[in-house]
């Protein structure tokens, strides 16, 4: 029997802040470049339009318009936009748009459709500011979504925008899980049991999220990965392994936060280092199917679940 060639692994990263970096620090050397995405075998790089420091809604709108203009420039330079992750190619990096902080949606539910038409496929309800939709983890754990926030989440779901709960507080998380009809995702979050930070998800949240069909992308920021000691590629894998033990098989992947973090695990400096992470997953005992899921298939399958 002749052997068949294995299909290449599709790597997906659920979060980076490169657009905001290009907007606010145009001369900075960024983690995410097209060359590094190609070197790392990245098929889908999700780029967030990040709300940034608190400001009035008109300023935020102009900031988002600026990031959209930069994104159009990137496409003129040879970057590709992707709307459906299922169409991702292993040998052709593409970018998917997201929002980090839904302040712009305070203008009305119709705004959500406007951003969907611009290509937005994911939206984090909050960053670290209370907004018209909900309350972040750093404010309190008990204030749920506003009535408008719940309507906005349902509209996102209707339009095929994945609802991102990274940065959202616990009460808001359970409002989405219990009062809407599609599972949310956490684009760049880690396990609180391994690193006790309010940005991280508790075991109860993780079990409930996985049980509902959600997804978690592991954040590479050492502050969220480890409380003391060196942070390495193995530290990232520890969080993956922990989530697998809570029902996360086929529902965990990467959410690097490249260009949004000022320190990184040893050996994970930019997207060109994804092959080292994938190889270490194999060395840690993850089988080929699990490696494919973690690398990118879990992210792709999540979008197939939400339609």
Order of alpha helices (4+ residues) and beta strands (2+ residues): beta-alpha-alpha-beta-alpha-beta-alpha-beta-alpha-beta-alpha-beta-alpha-beta-alpha-alpha-beta-alpha-alpha-alpha
